[in-house]
């Protein structure tokens, strides 16, 4: 997210998962754990931002 996402915001879980060659569910699990750790903040449906 730091280097690839514009304004350090990730939007579109499906597209991002496709680019990362993983499933959307796997990416969702990772983002949820990052949110618990305080690394990212959920800013909308399918949208996350680095802290």
C-alpha positions in Angstrom: 0.0 0.0 0.0 2.8 2.4 0.8 4.4 2.2 -2.6 1.6 1.0 -5.0 -1.6 2.7 -3.8 -2.4 6.3 -4.6 -2.5 8.5 -1.5 -1.8 5.3 0.5 -5.4 4.3 0.1 -6.5 0.8 -1.0 -9.8 0.7 -2.8 -11.3 -2.4 -4.4 -10.4 -5.6 -2.6 -11.2 -7.7 -5.7 -8.8 -5.8 -8.0 -6.1 -5.6 -5.4 -6.3 -9.4 -4.7 -6.1 -10.1 -8.4 -2.9 -8.0 -8.7 -1.4 -9.7 -5.7 -2.3 -13.2 -6.9 -4.3 -14.1 -3.8 -8.0 -14.5 -3.0 -10.1 -11.6 -1.9 -10.8 -13.5 1.3 -7.1 -13.9 2.1 -6.6 -10.2 1.5 -9.6 -9.4 3.7 -8.1 -11.5 6.6 -4.8 -9.7 6.3 -6.4 -6.2 6.3 -8.5 -7.1 9.3 -5.5 -8.2 11.3 -3.7 -5.0 10.2 -6.7 -3.0 11.4 -6.6 -4.7 14.8 -2.8 -3.9 15.0 -3.5 -0.3 14.1 -1.5 -0.3 10.8 -4.5 0.5 8.6 -7.9 2.2 9.1 -11.1 1.2 7.3 -12.4 4.3 5.6 -15.3 2.7 3.7 -16.7 -0.4 2.2 -13.6 -2.2 0.7 -11.4 0.9 1.3 -8.5 1.1 3.7 -5.8 3.7 4.4 -2.4 3.4 6.0 -2.0 5.1 9.3 
